């Protein structure tokens, strides 16, 4: 009986044999997602835009968990860099079963002062990046027959936010992108969902204070969330238990925003 109880305490490896690409995986929510998918048994492609030191540190953490890791440095706004990442994943691991579109830029600037280049910089990474990654991985996700795409949204896409017209637009687009893909890819056995974090406590550079819109919202739990709270939801959506869930925007925000 004691042995049975101990066996029940062993962590699940429900993602064993799966390969996941996690964009923006060098820190914060992306790092937490990469690690929790690795805990589930998946091999992980750790993508970062430019910080190889951070990405390699995450890869070492993944390997310490007993999973395989591949670091790929590249801007998801660059279609050729994204294709190179998908090619590297296939060369090293042979397949791609899970795609987590997490990479994003979150900046603040009054709309009246924003130029088109600043507008495009946000959409290029957040929205076009998700497009490029999905296109590059699509053939392998189809071959998986249990492919999973999870796009990471944002609270401000649902509430609006001052000085974030570009970010709100990009993240709202991610929700629409998820719903459209869920229809387009259902026949291929691919589920597509959007996880929407809200009021998550993450380290921020000294020159980038906490977003102003965080100050206008409160959780009903009385606590800020952690990257692990978001990662746990992503892991569930990637698991066999979530195959009936697709086309959804699921919030992890402690009740700061109650979706209908």
N, C-alpha and C positions, 0 to 999 in steps of 0.2 A: 504493500500500500504506500509506504514511504517513497519507494522508487517511482511509483506512478505519479505521485504528487510532484516529485522533483522533475520528472519528464515534462509535466504540464507547464513548468516554469521556463522551459527552454524557449528562446525567442523563435518566432515563426520565420521560415525561409520561403514565404509564399512567392517570392520573385526569383527564386533560384533558376538559373539558366536564361534569364531575361537580360537584355542590354538596354540601358537608358542613356540618353543624351540630356544633360541638364545645362542650359545656357545661363550665363551669369552666376556660375557656381562657386566662385572664389570666396564669397563672403555672405554673411547674413542669411536671408531666406534661401537663396540658391545653395549655399553650403549645407544648410540643414536638410534640404530636400535630397541632395546628393548622398549625405551620410545615412539618412533613414532608408532610402531605397537600397543602399549597400547593406544595411542591417537586414533588409528583407531578402538579401541574396543576389541582387542584381549587380552586374558589371556596369561601371559608370564612365561615361565620357564627360570629363570636367572641362567645361568651356569657360573661358574668361576673355574679356576684350583685350587686355594688355598686361595684366599683373600676373606674370608667370610664377612668382614667388608664392602668392596666395593660392593659386591653382595647384601647384605642386604640393603645398602643405595639405590641402584637402585630399589630394590623391594619396598621400601617405596615411592619412586618417582612414581612408577607405580600405586601403590594403591592410591596415592594422585590424580592421573588422573581419578580414578574411575574404574580401571581395577584390575583384580586379578593377584597375583604374587606368584611364588614358587621358592625358592632358592635351587639350587643343586650344591654342591661343588664336583668336580670330574674332573680328567684328561681325556680328550677325547681320548688320546692315549691308555687308559685302557678300553678294550672292556667290562669288567664286570662293571666298573663304569658307562659307557655309558648306558648299559642295565638297571642299577639301576635308572638312570635318566629318561629313557623312562617309566619304570614301575611306578615311582613316579608321572610322569605327567599324566599317565592314571588313577592312583589311585585317584589323586586330581581333575582332570578336565574331565576325561572320554574319551578324544580323543587327537590326535595330528594332526593338519591340516597344519602347517607351520614349516619348519626346516631351520634355518639360520646357516650354517656352517661358522662361523667367527673366531673361535679360531685358533691362529697361533703363531709361534715363528719367529722373524725376527732378525737374528744376522748377523754379518759381520766377515769374517775371510778369509785370502788368501787361495786358494785351496791347495797350496803346504804345508800349515801348518795344514790343516784340517784332523782330524782323522775320522774313520768310525763312532765312537760314536757321534761325533758332527754332522756329516752328517745325521745320523739316527734320532737324536733328533728333527731336523726340520721336516723331512718327517713323523715321527711318529705322531706329533701333527697336522700338517697342512693337510697332505694327508690321512694318516691312520685314523686320527680322523674323517675326513669327511666320510670315508668308514664306520667306526663303528657307527656313528650317523645315517647315512642313513639306514644301516641294522636294527638297533634297532627300528627305527621309521617307517619302511616300511609298516608293516601291517596296522598301523593306518592311514598312509598317503593314502594307497590304499582304505581303508574303507571310507575316506573322500570324494572321487570321485572328489574333487577340491583341492587336495593336492598341496603344493608348496614347492620346495626346492630352496633356493638361497645360492650359494657358494660365498664367498668373495675372490676374486683374488688379484692380485698385479701388479702394473705398470711394475716392473722389469721383470716379466714373459714375457713381450712383447718387452721390449727394451734391456734386458740384464743388468747386473750390475757387477761391479768389487767387488770381495770379498764376493759374495753372490751366489755361485754356488748351495748351498743347498737350499736357499730360492727361487731362480729363478726356480730351478727344481721342487720344491714342488708346487709353484704357477702355473707354466705351466701345471703341472699335474692336478690341480684343473679345469683348462679350459677343458682339455680333458675329465676328469671325468664328468663334467657337460654335455658335448655334448653326451657322451655315455649314460648317464642316461636318457637324454631327449628321446632318441630312445627306451631304455628299458622300460621306465615307461609311455610312451604316452598312451598306451592302458588302463592304470589305472587312467587316468585323472589327472596325476601329471605333472606339469610343472617344468622344471629344468633350471635355468639360473645362470650365473656367473656375479656378479657386480665387476668391477675392479676399485678400488679407485686409485687416483694418486695425489701426492703433497697435502696431507691433513694435515692441521695443528693440531697436537695433542700434549698434554703434554708428555714430555719424562723425564725419570730419569736423574739426573746429570751425572751419570756414563755411559749413553748411548746417545751420541750426535745424531743429525739428520743424517739419512743415507747419505752416501757419494753420492749416485746416485741422490739424490734430488738436489744436487748442479749443476748437469750437465743438468737439464731439467728446462724449464720455461713454465708457462702457457701462452696462447695467450690472456687470459682475464686480465692478470696482477695481479691476486690474487690467493692466496692459498685457497683450499677448506676447508670445515669444516666437522666434522662427520655428522652433520645434512644433508649436501648435499648428502652424501652417503645413509643415512637412508631414505631420501625421495624417492630415486630410488628403494630401497629395498621394501618400503611400496607399491609403485605402482605395482611392480612385484607380490606382494602377494594379490593384490586386484582383484575383479571380472573383472575390466577393462583390465587386462593383460592376460587373459586366452589364447589368441592366440599367445603369445610370449613364446617360449621355445627353448632351445639349444643355447642360445645366450650368448656372452661375451660382456657386455655393460659397457662402460667406463664412469667414472665420474672424470674428471681430468682437467677441464678448458682448454682443448686443448693442454695439455702438450704432448699427444700422440694421433695421429689421426688414428683410426683403419679403415680398409677397409671392 
